[in-house]
Structures are given as C-alpha cells and as structure tokens.
Amino acid sequence: MGGDVPRELRYTDKALADLDAITSWLTHPGAGPTARRRLTAVWVAIERLREHPCLYPVASTRLASIGTCESCPATAATGRCIA
C-alpha cells in the first residue's frame, strides 16, 4: 500500500542544522568507516519516512509505539494506516 505515491519531506531550520552537525561530526578526518555507516543509516531512515510516514510516530516516547501508526495523523483521521 502507498508505495507509488511520491511524498515530500520538509525540514525545519533546526533539523537542517542538526543534520549538518551530524554530517560534519561523522565525516571529520579520522572518523572512519563506522561513522560513515552511521551517517548512511541516518539518511536511509529519513528517506524511509518518504515511503512510510507512520514509521516513527510524531511525539512517540514509548518504544512499543515505534513502527506503528497509532500516533500518525492519517491513522487518527481514517482509522487505518495508509502508508
């Protein structure tokens, strides 16, 4: 479901600053391959949100809710996940 719908990701200024800081830290001289893998994992997780917006519910503080749609606005509106 929903795999063919292009989605737009928008970044706040704070998020962009955080991503710049993460990138700088994980790519500084001597950071090594583990740091590069971590940076890749961050970007892969962000890109996954484009396909599956309910993957990380908004304001989720419980590990049990990660990966579910219980906090997703689409689920609240429709009663089911549309991702």
C-alpha positions as CSV (number, residue, x, y, z in Angstrom):
1,M,0.0,0.0,0.0
2,G,1.2,3.5,-0.8
3,G,4.5,2.6,-2.3
4,D,3.9,4.5,-5.5
5,V,2.9,7.9,-4.0
6,P,5.7,10.4,-4.0
7,R,5.9,12.2,-0.7
8,E,7.6,15.5,0.2
9,L,9.8,15.7,3.2
10,R,10.2,19.2,4.8
11,Y,12.9,20.1,7.1
12,T,12.8,22.8,9.8
13,D,15.8,25.1,10.1
14,K,16.7,23.3,13.4
15,A,16.6,19.9,11.7
16,L,18.8,21.1,8.9
17,A,21.3,22.5,11.4
18,D,21.2,19.1,13.3
19,L,21.8,17.2,10.1
20,D,24.7,19.5,9.2
21,A,26.2,18.9,12.6
22,I,25.8,15.2,12.4
23,T,27.3,15.1,8.9
24,S,30.3,17.2,10.0
25,W,30.9,15.1,13.0
26,L,30.6,11.8,11.2
27,T,32.7,12.9,8.2
28,H,35.6,14.7,10.0
29,P,39.1,13.4,9.3
30,G,39.7,10.2,11.1
31,A,36.0,9.4,11.6
32,G,36.4,6.0,9.9
33,P,34.0,3.6,8.3
34,T,31.8,3.1,11.3
35,A,31.0,6.8,11.3
36,R,30.2,6.6,7.6
37,R,27.9,3.7,8.2
38,R,26.1,5.6,10.9
39,L,25.6,8.6,8.6
40,T,24.3,6.4,5.9
41,A,21.9,4.8,8.4
42,V,20.6,8.3,9.4
43,W,19.9,9.2,5.8
44,V,18.3,5.8,5.0
45,A,16.0,6.2,7.9
46,I,15.0,9.7,6.8
47,E,14.3,8.6,3.3
48,R,12.2,5.6,4.6
49,L,9.9,8.2,6.0
50,R,9.0,9.3,2.5
51,E,7.6,5.9,1.8
52,H,6.3,5.1,5.3
53,P,5.4,8.3,7.1
54,C,4.0,6.3,10.1
55,L,7.2,4.5,10.7
56,Y,8.2,6.9,13.5
57,P,5.0,8.4,15.1
58,V,5.1,12.1,15.9
59,A,6.0,12.7,19.6
60,S,6.4,9.0,20.2
61,T,8.1,8.4,23.6
62,R,7.4,4.8,24.1
63,L,9.5,2.1,22.3
64,A,6.4,0.0,22.0
65,S,4.8,2.5,19.6
66,I,7.8,2.8,17.3
67,G,7.0,1.3,13.9
68,T,3.2,1.5,14.5
69,C,0.7,4.1,13.3
70,E,-1.1,4.8,16.5
71,S,0.2,8.4,16.6
72,C,0.0,9.1,12.9
73,P,-2.4,11.8,11.9
74,A,-3.6,9.7,8.9
75,T,-4.4,6.8,11.1
76,A,-6.3,9.1,13.5
77,A,-8.3,10.5,10.6
78,T,-9.1,7.3,8.8
79,G,-8.8,4.6,11.5
80,R,-6.2,2.8,9.4
81,C,-2.6,3.2,8.2
82,I,-2.5,4.4,4.7
83,A,1.3,4.1,4.4
